[in-house]
Amino acid sequence: MVQPSFSHPKKDDPAQTATSPTAALDAFLDNQHQSYFEELYRSEAVCLCILRLLPPVCRHIILHHLWAHGTIRTTDVKQFLQKDVQCPLVELDEIMRPALNRKILHPMIHKKNKMQWPLNDSFKRGLRNALTGLGTSNSFGVPFDRDPNDEIPSEEELIAYGEDTFESILKYMVSSGLGTGFTTTRPQQEVLQLLHDSGLMTDPADPTGRNPHLVRLTITSKGFQFLLEDRQTQLWEILMYYLTAKEANSERSAETLSMFFSLGCMQLGQDYSASQSFPDAQSALNDLAQYGFIYKPAEESDQFFPTHLATSLCSGDASATQSQSADEKRFLILETNYKIYAYTSNELEIAILNLFVDIRIRYPNLVVGKLDRKNVKAAMEKGISAYQIIAYLSSHAHPQMYNSPPPLLHPTIVDQLHLWDKERNRLKTEETVMFEFFSKELFDDTEAEAKANAALQLAVPGQKLLFIEPQTKPAITEFVRERQNLLRSGL
């Protein structure tokens, strides 16, 4: 029998880390203090969702020790991970870092000649209740009491509603900047205000951003980047923008975030009671209906249905938020001569493709275009990077492209996209502080000191010029002053 490997995975590179679907949520939680998590962990649904979002190694270790009465000892973790007994504690602490960041574990302590991590009692209690069904917080939702003969929307109808509602917002964003020509519905005032406050859209006539006219908003560079992200990333970013807006108005965000996690644990097709499920978050629940996270038969109705956008938030599966099948999502064929064939009739997908592709022919279910320097550079001027274009082309590649030998995208095309991107960044500006010297000896001494403190940016010996990091100016200035005094005294 093959033994599973629980070795700590290698660190992801920055590009992969940046594309994590929950990156916006992680950034928000990383800045919260212990008391904030204590409030969150009163909800069993939160405890379960946070566990799901942990890396597999941490998740296994937490579950392995959940029913134990003691702490998590480093010796047990080494044995569980099949690590050498001499494994440094720093390495183990790094493995458990995600759980430490979420305040599931308290910092490592020394007790009874053992190094160990105490488990957060609130999280332990909440997760136990979630797994055994003993919780009393109704965080998994209270089903709506209705007549069994009442007609309710099917799962397919809820998926279509959620997708249409959210896509209508994206279509409005695209049409505001490109004039695509397809019919769009202007979102409600609250949605437009959030798009403005988040920086995804702006009022060109209001450079200060204090008194925007919401009717004339246009998409920003940040908004163009948002359009190219996968759906689950978009959803979490929108929710975090909403949460930030709540905090800016001095409202408690923990209850609202707890509601997001609760929705992520609900069942698609089941109806729930708003007043019993979220008695203190009615306003936030109504706001989520404007983005397609929930469906309410009437605005004042106590009955609501979570859509697939909500129920898949904590699933860890980005494809779960897509109304399309896997084959429908993969519609792009890219040839080595830069020609693109897009087998789609979706107006939003065509509009997004139009950001960086010169579309030349359009049939009912096929669009033919070409990647060229003019259109790609125009997209990059809007804030879209080469990495985002490559990621979009890869994630939407037609199954036929997988029949060719790897890599999926030809290196010639990938390299050319990077070259076009670098054309915009031939010069890079950095803040610096310049020191000019008249003494060669003082110049050499200061250069050595700057190198020793990793403060040196550039040295020009011929002109006796040093360029150093701005934050090190006081220390280098003091060194120069002291060194000057020593040289003058002849020591």
Secondary structure, 3 states (H helix, E strand, C coil): CCCCCCCCCCCCCHHHHHCCCCHHHHHHHHCCCHHHHHHHCCCHHHHHHHHHHCCHHHHHHHHHHCCCCCCEEHHHHHHHCCCCCCCCHHHHHHHCHHHHHCCCECCCEEECCEEEECECHHHHHHHHHHHHCCCCCCCCCCECCCCCCCCCCCHHHHHHHHHHHHHHHHHHHHHHHHCCCCCCCCCCHHHHHHHHHCCCEECCCCCCCCCCCHHHCEECHHHHHHHCCCHHHHHHHHHHHHHHHHHHCCCCCHHHHHHHHHHHCCCCCCCEEHHHHCCCCHHHHHHHHCCCCEECCCCCCCEEEECHHHHCCCCCCHHHHCCCCHHHHCCEEECCCCEEEECCCCHHHHHHHCCCCEEEEEECCEEEEECCHHHHHHHHHCCCCHHHHHHHHHHCECHHHHHCCCCCCCHHHHHHHHHHHHHCCCCCCCCCEEEECCCHHHHHHHHHHHHHCCCEEEEEHHHCEEEECHHHHHHHHHHHHHHHHHHHHCC
